[in-house]
Amino acid sequence: MTGNRDFFSDLEEKDLHIHINMGDDKIYNATEIGIVTFYRDSRSTLRLKDVMFVLILKKNIIVVVVLEDYGYDPIFLKGKAFLRHIAMGYVELIY
């Protein structure tokens, strides 16, 4: 999920009827769905499908299981986040 339309390479307005309950006890509505494409310097393009656009969302949220479905193993270590490609074995810092 993201609240930034600029991240989408493809975006389709749909009445998703999806309400997201967040940790701040507020409920957000997903109004559009699309594809977010990450262009990386030394790796192939990473495309995440079915990303929801939530207008008021201030932070981007990627569910760990989605990364695993795309062949990545998320690693969290000493306040940093890394992605390891399961088949290729390379690791890159993402946060």
Beta strands, then each sheet from edge to edge (+ up, - down):
strand 1: 8-21
strand 2: 27-38
strand 3: 46-53
strand 4: 72-77
strand 5: 80-85
strand 6: 91-93
sheet 1: 1+ 2- 3+
sheet 2: 4+ 5- 6+
end
